[in-house]
Amino acid sequence: MRFEQVIFWQVNPSPHQAPWIRALAERTPALRITGVFQAELSKSRLELGWSPPDYGETSVMIAPEESTIRQLLASDPEKTVHICTG
């Protein structure tokens, strides 16, 4: 079976994980890469000097509506990998 889509489910955008997710999107153009985040970076992280990470060609969604989440979960389930972290 060949996967066509990878969806990352995370709490917040992470400068620690963004580089490898960005690299995956850049090095595997045949894959659709999506990052779904519950919220933007928190105020406390921004105050620590964090800045919004660069996900490159990755499609990024921040706090999507429930209908969008359901669509993502139902989209090509046999050809989609879901990675949940955080």
C-alpha positions in Angstrom: 0.0 0.0 0.0 1.2 3.5 -0.8 0.5 6.4 1.5 -0.4 9.7 0.0 -1.0 11.9 3.0 0.6 12.4 6.5 -1.3 14.4 9.1 0.5 15.5 12.3 -1.8 16.3 15.2 -0.1 18.5 17.8 -1.1 20.9 20.6 1.0 23.9 19.4 3.4 24.6 16.6 6.8 23.4 17.7 10.2 24.7 16.7 11.6 21.4 17.8 9.5 19.3 15.4 9.1 21.8 12.5 12.5 21.1 10.8 11.8 17.4 10.2 8.2 17.9 9.2 9.4 20.6 6.8 12.1 18.3 5.5 9.5 15.5 5.0 7.3 17.9 2.9 10.3 19.1 0.9 11.8 15.6 0.2 8.6 13.8 -0.5 6.6 16.1 -2.8 4.2 13.2 -3.7 3.0 13.2 -0.1 0.5 15.7 1.2 1.8 16.8 4.6 -0.6 18.6 7.0 0.0 19.9 10.5 -3.0 20.4 12.7 -2.6 22.4 15.9 -5.0 23.1 18.7 -3.7 26.6 19.2 -1.0 29.1 18.2 2.1 29.3 20.3 1.2 30.3 23.9 2.0 33.8 25.2 4.4 32.2 27.7 6.4 30.5 24.9 6.5 33.8 22.9 7.8 35.6 26.0 10.6 33.0 26.2 11.7 34.1 22.7 10.0 31.4 20.6 8.8 32.4 17.2 6.3 30.7 15.0 8.2 27.8 13.3 8.6 27.5 9.5 6.8 24.4 8.2 7.7 25.0 4.6 5.4 23.4 2.1 3.4 21.7 4.9 -0.3 22.8 5.1 -0.8 24.2 8.6 -4.2 24.4 10.3 -4.6 26.2 13.7 -7.7 25.4 15.7 -9.7 24.0 12.8 -13.5 23.6 13.2 -14.9 20.2 14.1 -16.2 19.7 10.6 -12.7 20.2 9.2 -11.3 17.7 11.7 -13.9 15.2 10.7 -13.1 15.7 7.0 -9.4 15.2 7.7 -10.1 12.0 9.7 -12.3 10.6 6.8 -10.0 11.7 4.0 -8.5 8.6 2.3 -8.2 6.5 5.5 -6.4 3.7 3.6 -3.8 6.1 2.2 -3.3 8.4 5.2 -1.0 8.2 8.2 -2.0 10.1 11.3 0.8 11.0 13.8 -0.3 12.3 17.2 2.1 14.0 19.5 2.1 16.2 22.6 
